[in-house]
Structure formats: structure tokens, C-alpha cells
Amino acid sequence: MPRLRALLVAFAMLLLAVPAAVAQPGARVALVMGVGSYRAIPALANPPNDARAIADQLRRTGFDVDLVLDPDRLEMEQAVRRLGQRAVGAEAALFFYAGHALEFGGRNWLLPVTTDVRTDRDLRFEALDLDSVLAQLESARVSIVLLDGCRDNPFRLRLASATRGIATSPGLTPVRAAVGTLIAFATAPGEVAEDGNGMHSPFTAALVRKIATPGLELRSMMAEVRREVREATAGRQVPWEHSAMEGAFYFIAPPVAVPAAITVPAAPPPAAAAPRDDRAEILFWESVRSGNTVADYRAYLERFPNGTFAPLARARIAAQEPRLAAVAPLPAPQPPAPVQPAAAAVRITATDLAQRVPHVSPAHARSTAQGYLSAPGPNRALAVNPERQTSFRVQGFSSAEDAETVMLERCQLTFGTPCILVAVNDSIVPVELAARRRDMPRIQHAGAYDPELVPGIAARRRADMAEVTGYAREAGAKAMALHPQGRVAVATGARSPEDAAQRALAACRTLAQRERLPGNCTLYAVGDQVVLPQRLAATR
């Protein structure tokens, strides 16, 4: 026994002599957790996607990320303990959670995939208390907790009926942050956050867009996230946070200004790399489209004579040249003529427009003209599909060019064949162009997936649609379906490409039914290949 006691004492002294793991100065560590494949309740589609996207963004900003997907209770606890060990001495420690969570007895509980709660006594064994996560972050200089875990779930109702005197409520309860900590919730206390119709929840989609913004301080970033989520959910969801931070924190620090007295030698020019024609062309086209002059369109055609947007550039040149030819040049010695006030412009009438709506009955033309001219919102456009002998219109876009392009793409998506442009805002298309079908370039695209080439989406919305911008990064069997009203549905993690295609179409149809949208969903991409032209050809 004395000998055994001596061995134990020696072993204990050895343990005391080994220092705890300490992060390197300036280290940033993160645990990113997404839980969706629940076994006792309906699964959530987005949390694994949310976690992967956040992990990617954090790695870009210098975080050492531990990504954990669909953990059981033990795996969740072990991951949190690893985070605590890595947080010792770190500059920043971050915890992100997406999945089911509930408030019970004044405490917040995170639910692993194995959670099956029957009574309140089960919670401490089935779920993980958020307080235990917060305790693991205390050793870092800055602690950040981002919780996209307010989705409501059946356990709350089960607990409410199985307990006495302990209140349960939707969503999560407020948490007071320790000094140096910011805790952000996807929605306000007691409210329920949305899982999202696309690839990410509204909260995660906003975070993904904002995290890597250079020079955006954490609390300012959360204010922008709050605004974006509120607007995206029409006020149904408003993120909330509690901060006890005493200094500024940047995911990407603002650039440091070089003092004027210091001259920095110019860096040698980088070696020439083979340009990516598709990206260069898209950037060039966006500049041309915003200029909207004949000279701009001719410059595009000189550089990309067989480009994706060449038919559109030629059509716009043809549309503008008749108007330019009608303007007599001013004599050189004379000063320019004064600009006529806007009130002098002649507004088109329903009768004028109805006479120029082709391929439809007179009654249809009259009702179409009246509906178009009375449509609210700025920047509208009108088209006709000859095969279906019916019209298609949009309104409320940020520019006339957006309205024209998106309307023609949506019209072709709806009817499967190119449409004819009739009017943009209060301008009727010239007679010589009135019979020209516009086969839209994005509808024709059948190569590799590119978010810039997904049709039917306004330019200002495209960058904000995480399901579009993040699709290419998703691994495994996946598919995307489009609705002609500008909606997108994505399926990932499927058993096979065929399964992904069916799931994407089903999700798109469910979305259309819920929003009561006219038109049919169409498969856009399977894997990383666009299949839209074949699908449209098959349905004609």
C-alpha cells in the first residue's frame, strides 16, 4: 500500500507539472455545429448547410474551425470541451450553432440528433445546457456566440403537458453575457426563427454575406444582419443580441493607412494569367448595361462578337438607333437647345398600346394594355409569347434594363419558347422590332453552373440569394429548380442525382403552392451542370 500511495502521489505531481494547452497569442478558434438529421422529430434541411457556410467564411478570416455535423449527445459535449481547451489564451473564441433549441425552466438547451425528451427530467441527459458552452469560452479575450437555434419543435409542447408549474415558451430566453462576450440570437427572445426556403436560414444567409466584410466591426455587423433578416422575413424575425464587449472586434480588420512621409516601393507586376472569359465578359456586360448607350453596346460586340450577351447587345442597338436617327443634329455654331421639361413628354395610352400587342385577341390586347399601364411600382416591362398567344409582364424593378431582361427570361421560362418585347416603362418597342423573338442568353446556357447565369433574378437580388451564390460549394448529389416568378429551391445531400432532382422540384412546388404563384417549376441544374435547355425542350 505505501508503495502504491507513492506511485499515485508521483503521478499526481506529474500531471500538475504539465501545463494546460494554451492557444498561440492572437489565435482565433471556433466550434461550428449544425444539427439537422433528428430522429425523434422531423429533420431540418438547412442547419448542416448553414454550418458549412459559416465554417468556410470563418476560415477565410483566420479562424481555426472545428466543424461538427449532426452530433449525438456525447459528441456534442466532447466538441464543446475541445473548444474550451483551445480557447485558453486565444484572442477570440466563437461558437456557432444551427439546429433545434428550446427554453425550459429559464435555461436554453441545444438538442443533438438523438434527443428524445419525454419529461423535464430527461432534458439534462438528452440536451446540452447553453450555460456549459458559455463557461468554456471564458478564457478567451473575446467570446462570440451565434445561435441560429430558435426553430420551434414538438418537445416544447410535450414538456408543457408533462410538467407542473414550470413554464415553457417558444424560442429561447435572454442570456446575460460576461465581460468580453457577445451573444446573438437569430430572433428576439420568446420568438421562433425560420429555417428558410433556400439553402440557408435568413439569419445564417445574412451572416455569410457580412462576416468577411473588411473593416466592419462586430456590433455594426450584427446591426446590418438584423436589418437584412427583418427585411427578408417581412418583419416576422428580428435578430437580437446582448453584448458586454469593451473593445472593437473585426473579422477582417480595416486597412491600415500608410503615412504620407513613407514611400512604399511599387510591387512588381504579377505574372500574366490566362483570363477567365466568362467572368470577364459578365463584368464587361454589367458595365455596358448600366451605361446603356449604343457606343457601349458596340464596344461589347467588338470585344465579344460571339459572346453570351451578343444577341441582346445587337437588339438594344437596333432599338436605340431609330430614336437617334430621328434627332436632327444641331448646327455647330449654335448653343445646344434647352432640354424640354418632363411634363412635355407624351404618355402612351391604353389604346395606343393595345394596337401594338401582337399575337393575341383584341379583347386580350385591351385588357393587357390597361393592366400594364395601371401596374404599380417603377420600371415595368411587357412581352407576348406567340405560341401561347398570351402576355407576360413584370413591375417594380430597380432599373428599366433589369425589368426588360428579367421579364423576357421569366416569360421564356414560363412558356418554354422565346417571347417578344412589347413595351418598357412608357416606351413601346419600335414597329421593326415588334415581331422579333428574344431568345435570352441565360436561358440558353447549358454548361457548368455559374451563379451569374441563373435566369429570372434581378441583379440586385442575386448577391443576396445564398441558395444561388452558395450552390457551387455544396458537395455530393445536389440539384436546383427554378420557378418563373424568381424563386429558387435547392436540394443537397441526396442519395443520387435523380433523388436530388426530385427533391428540388418538390421543394419548388411546395414553395409555389405556399405563395400561390402561377407557373410551373423547372429543373435548372443537377450536380454542377445546367440542364435547363434540355428540360425546356422536353416540355415543349
N, C-alpha and C positions, 0 to 999 in steps of 0.2 A: 504493500500500500504506500509506504513512504516514497518508494521508487516511482510508482505511478503518479503520485501527487507532484513529485519533482518534474516529471515529464510534462504534466499539464501546465504547471507554472511556466516552464520554459517555452511551451507552445504559445501560451498567452502573451508572454513578453515578445515573442517573435511577431505576433500579429500586431501588437502595439507599435513595433518598430517599423512596420510597412506603412508608408504614407498613403492616404486615400488618393484615388485618382483625381487629378486637378487638371482642368482644361487649360490649354495654352492661352496666354494673355491675348485678348482680342478675339477669342474663339466665339463662334455662333453655332449653337446646337438646336436641333428641332426634332420633335416627335410629331409625325403627321399620321393620323389614324382615320380610316374610312371603313364604316361598318354598314353593309347593305344586305347580305345574304342571311337574314334572320330565319330561324327555323320554326319558332312558335307563333310568329306573326307575319303578315305579308312583307315581302322583301322590299327594300328601297333601291331604285335603279341608280341613283346618282352618287351616293357617298364614295364609292371606290373611284369614280371619275373625278370627283371633287378633290379627293386626297392626292391622286396622281398629279393633277394640275397644280395644286398648291406646292407639292414637293418639288416639281420642276422649277417653279418660279423661285422658291427659296434657295435652291441650289444655285440658280443664276445670280443670286445676291450674296453668295458666300456662306450659306448655312450648310453645316454637316447634318444631313437629314436621315432620320430613321423612319422609313415608310412601313406602316403596318396595316394590312388589309384584312378585314373580316376575322378579327381575333376572337378566341373564346375568353372566358373569364381569367384564366391563368396567363395566357399570352398578353392580355391587356395589362395585367398587373406587372408582369415582368418588363414590358416595354416602358411603363412609367418609372419603374425602379432604375432602368438603364438611363433614362432621361435625367433622373436625379443625380446619378453618378457623373454624367457628362456635363451637368450644369455647374458643378463646383468650380468657381473661379472664372466662369465664362462671361464674356461681355454681354451676351444675350442668350436667353433660353426661350424657345417658343413651343407651344403645344396647340395643335390644330385638331379638332375632332368634327367629323361629319357622320351622322347616323341618328338613331333614336336616343332620346334622353327624356327624363321626366323629373318633376319636382315632387318630393314626398316628405312630409314632416319637416318642411323648411330647409331641406337639403336637395342638391341636384345629383342625379345618378346617371352615369353613362352606361349604355347597355351593349354588352357583347352579343355575338350572334347566337350564343347558347341560352340567352336569358329566357326563363320561363317562370314568371312570378305568379304565385297563387295567392299569397298573403303578404302583409307587410314584413313578416319575419324572414321572408325569402330574399328581400332586397339586398341585404348586406352580403349575402353569399352569391347572388346571381349577378349583381351590378357593381360598378366601381364608383365610389363617392368622389365627386369633383374636388372636395377639400384635400383628399390624399394626393391629387395631382398638383394642386397649388403648393402643398408642402414641399414637393420635390424641386420646385423652381426657385426656392428662396435663396439659394447660394449664388445665383447669377446676379450680375449688376442690374440687368433689365429683364423682366419676365413678361411675356406676351402670351395670352390665352385667347384663341379664336374658336368659338363654339358655334358650329352650324349644326347643332344637335337639338333643335327645338321642335322637330317634327312630332306631331301628336301620335299616340299609339294606343292600342286596346288595353295595355296594362294599367293605365290610369283609371279607366272605368272599373276594371277588375278589383283594384285596390280600394276604390271608393266604396264598393259594395261589400268588401270583406273586412273592413276595419270600422272601429268606433272612435269618434272624436278626433281623428287625425285628418286634416283637410288635404285633398288632392286638387290640383288645378291644371289647366292646360299649360304648355310651355315650361319655362324654368323660372326659378326665383332669383332675385338680385343677389350678387356676391360682392362683398367689400374687398377691394384689392389692397394688398400690403404695399408698403413703400417701394417704388421702383417697378410697379406692376400695372399692366393694362389688361382688362378682361373685356372682351367684346362678344356680344350675343347676336345671333342672326336676326333676332326680332326683340321687341320690348318684353319686359317681364310679364309673365302670365299669358302671352300670346303664342301662336303656333306659326312656325316658319314653313315656307313652301319647299317641296323637293325640286320643283322646276319641271318644265315641259321639255327642255332640251337636254344637253349633256351634263349641265351643271345646275345647281340651285342658284337662285338670284343672288344670294349673299356671296357664294364662292365665285360666281362669274364676275362680280364686281371686284372682289379681292384679286383675282387673277389679273384683271386689267390694270389694277393700281399698284400692286406691290413693287414692281420693277420700275416705277416712275422715278427718274433721278431727281434728287432734291426735294422729294415730297415727305415731310415729317409725318410720323406715325399717326398723331392725333388729327392732323389735317387730312391724311389719307382716309381715316375712318369717317370723317365728315363727308368726304366725297363718296365713299362706299354707301353711306346712309342715304344720301340723295339719290344715287343711282338705283338702289333697291326700292326705295319708296316710289320712284317714277316707274320702274319696271313692273311693280305689282299694283299700280294704281292706288297706292296708299294703304294696301292691306298689310304690308310688312315694313316695319321701320326698325333697323338695327339699333342697338343700344350698347353703350359701354360704360365701364367705371374705371377711372384712371387715378393712380396715385404716383404717377411718374414725376420726377423732379428735374428732368433734363430732356433734351431732344433726342429722338432716335430716328435714323434714316435706314431704310433697307438698302438704298443706294444713295450715298452722300452727294450733296450738291458739288459741282465742280469748283475747284479752288482757283481763285483769280491769281494770275501771275503779276507781281508788282511791275509797274511801268519801267523801273530802273533796271530790271533784269531782262536781258535779251536771251531768248531761247532759240538755239540753232534749229533750223528747219530740218525736219526728219527727211531722210531720203525717200523718194517716191516709191511706193510699193510696186512689186513686180506685177506686170500686167497679167490679169487673169481672164480666162475666157468668159465673156459676158453671158448672162442668162437672158436670152432673147425674150422669153415670155415675161419675166419681171420687168425688164427694161421697156418692153412695149406697153405694158399696163401702166407704168409710171408716166411714160410719154403721153399715152392716150388721156390719162386723167388731167394732165396739164392742158392738152389740146381741148378737151371737152369743156373745161372751165373757161378757157378763152373764147370758144365758140365763134371763131371768125373763119372766113374762107382761107385766109393765109395760114392759120393754124392747121386746118384740115389738110391743106396741100403739103405742109411741112411733114405731117404724119405720113401721108402717102408716099412722099419721096423717100422717107427712111424705111417704111414698112409697106411696100407696094402690094404685097400679098398677105398683110397682117390680119389678125383676127377681126379687127375693127375696120378694115378697109371698106367693106360694103357700107357701113354706117357713115364713114367719113365722106364717101362719094355722094351718098344720099343727102347729107347735110349741105355739101357744096351745091348740089343741084337745087336744094330747097332755098338757099340764100341767093344764088346768082340771079334769078328772075327779079327779086326785090332790088338787088344792087343795080341791075341794068335799067330799072325804071327810074332811078335817081339821076337827074342830069348833072353833070359836073359843073361846079361853079367857075365862073371866069376867074382867071388867076389874079387880076388886079383888084378884084372886089373882095371886101371882107366877107367872112362866112355869114350865111343867112342866120337870123336868130332862130333858136330852137322853139318850135311850136309847143304851147302848153299841153300837158297830158289830156286836159279836158277836150281838146280839139280832136282827139283820136275817135274814130268811128267804131262803135261797138257792134259786133256781129249780132244778128237777131236769130231767133229760133227758125224763122222761115228761111233765111239765108243758109243756115247750117243744114237744115233738113234736106234742102235741094242738093247738098253735096255729100250726103251719106249714101254710099253705093251698096248694091247687092242686098238691099232689104226692101220690104214693102213700104209704100208711102206712109202708112199709119205708124209702122215701126220707126221710120226716119223722123217723123214729127215728135213722137214720144221720146226718142233718143236725144234729139236736139234740146227739147225742153228740160229733160233730166240733166243733161250735161251742163247747160247754162245756169241751172239753179243749184248745182253741186257746191257745197261749202268748201272753204279752205283754199289756200293758194296753190298754184301750179297743178293743173289738171291736164289730162290728155284723153283722146277718144280714138278708137280704132274699130275696124269691122273685119270679121272673118268671112271670106267669101263662101267657103264650103258650107258653113253652118248658117250663113245668111243672118247673122246676128251681130250686135255691137258689144264693145267692151270698153269700160272707162275707169280711170283712177283719179284721185284728187288728194290734196294735202301734202305735197312733196316739197322739199327744200329748194328745188330749182326746176325750171321747165325741162332741162335736159334729163334730170332724174325721172320726172313724170313720164316723159316720152319713152325713154329706154325701158324702164320697169314695166310700163303698161304694155308695150309691144312684147316683152318677154313673157309676162303673165298671160297675155292673150294667146300667144303661141303654146304655152304650157296647158292652158285650159282646153283649147280646141285641137291641138296636135299638129296644126299647119300654120304657116306664116300669116300674119294679119296685115291690113292696110291702114296706115296712119291717116286720120281724117282731120284732127284739129289738136293744137297745143295751146292751152290758155285761150285767148280770144282770136287766135290766128288759124284760119282754115288753110289746109295744105293746098298748094297751087294745083291747078287742073292737070298739068302734065305729069304730076306725081301721084294723082289720086288713085290710079289703078296699080301702083307698084307695091308688090308684096315685100315685106321686110323680114327676111329670114335672119333672125337675130344670132350674132356670133356665139354668145354664151350658150344658147340652145343647141348649137351645132357641136360644141366642144365634146369630144369623146375620148380624151387622153387621160393623163394622170390627174388625180384630184388636186385642185387649186382653189383655195377659199375665195380668191378674187373673181373666179369664173362661175360661181354658183349664181344662177339667174333668178330674177324676180325679187331681188332685195335692193333697197335703196342704198346708195353709197355710204350715207351717214349711219345707217343701222348695221352695216356689215361688220365693222370692227367691234361692235358691242355684242355680237351674237357668238357666245363662246362655243355653241354647238357647231358653228361653221368654222371659226378660226382654229378650234382645237381638234377637229376631226382627224386631221392627218397624223397627229401624235398618238392616236389610240392604236394599240396593238391588238392582234387577234382578229377573229371574224367580226366584221362590222358592216353596217350599211346605213345609207341616208335616204330619206324620202322627202319630197317637196309637195307642198300644197300651193296652187296658183295664187293664193292670197298672201304669199310671202312667208309662210310658216315652214319650219324645218323640224323633222323628227329623226333622231339618231338611235340606233341600236348597237351596243358593243358587248363584248364578252359572250358572244353567241357560240353555239355548238358547231356551226358550219356557216359558210356564206349564205346558203339558202335559208337557214334559220334566221340569220341576221336580217336578210331582205324581208322576210315575212313579218318579223317583229317591228322593223322600221315602218313598214306600210301600216301595220295595225296601230302603232302609236300615232302615226299621222292621221289616220281615220278617226281615232278617238279624239284627238285634238280638234279636228274639223267638226265633229259632232257636238263637242262641248261648246265650241264657239259659234256653232250654227253657220259655218262658212260654206258658200256654194262652191261646187267644183270637186274634182276627184284628185286624190293623191297619186303621185307618180314616183317610181323608184329612180333616184338620181345616181347613186354610187353604191357599188359593192366592193368591199375592201378599199383599195386606193385607186380604183378605176371607175371613171364616169361611164354610166350605161344609159344615160338619158336619151340620146338619139335613137338607140335601138328600141327602147321602151315606147317612145312616141310613135316610131314607125310601126310597131306591132299593134298599137291600139287604133291606128287609122282605119 
